[in-house]
Amino acid sequence: MGLVGSILTLPFAPVKGIGWVLETVVRAAEDEYYDPAPVQEALVNLERARTEGRVDEEEFAQREEELLRRLEEISAHRLQQGA
């Protein structure tokens, strides 16, 4: 794009900037949502709570199943993204 094209599209620069900011925010939110580290840490803490007697077997099984499903969701997303 030459000088004339740059001048003609100059009024749209704020819109492009807002679009870039939104893409960056969405990417950061997805990275955080699909990070397996907090889920793995929650599994470790859950096992510790069961070992210390703070969680009974029924509650442990229920929460463990939820966390493992979340890890499967994260793995599927990462495979889909090619990461």
N, C-alpha and C positions, 0 to 999 in steps of 0.2 A: 504494500500500500504506500502510495507516495504522499507527498506533502498535502495535496488537495484532499486525498482520502482521509488523512489524519485530521485535517481541519474540519471536514464535514462530520466526522464521527466523534469529535470532541464533546459535543453536548451529551453523548451517551456514556461518557467515561464514568460518572458516578454510578450508573446502573451496572456497568461491568465490575466496578469495585465492590458493590454490594453483593453481586453474584459470587465473586471470588471469596468474600468473607463468609457467606452462607455455606459455600462448598467446604471451606476450611473447617468451619464449626461442625458441620455434619460429619466430616471425616474424623475429626477428633472425638466426637461423641460415639461414633461407631467403633473406633479403636478402643475406647474405654469400655464400651458395652461388651465387646467381643474379646476382651482380655481374659485369658483363663486363670491368671495368677490369683485374683481374689476368690474365685470359686475353689481353686485348689487349697488356698489358705483356709477357707471356710470348712472344707472337708477335714483338714488336719485339726482344726479347732473342735469340730464336731466329734471326731474320734477321741480327742483329749477329754472332752466333756463326758463322753460315755465311759471312758476309763476311770475318770474321777467320780463317777456316779451322779453327775449333775443332770444326765439325760437317760431316760429309760430306753429299753430296746425298741419299743414301738415307735417312740418319737425319733430315735436315731434312724431307724429304717426308713421312715417317712421323709425326713430331711435329707438323708443320704440319697434317696431316689431322686428327689428334686434337684439336688446338686449335680448328680450324675447326668440327668437329663439336660441340665444347663451346659455341662461340658460337651455333651454330644451335639447340642445346638451350635456351640462355638466351633467345634471341629468341623461340622458340616459347612458352616459359613466360611471358615478358612479354606477348606477344599474348594468351595465354589469360587472364592476370590483368587485362588491359585497361590496362596501364601504358604 
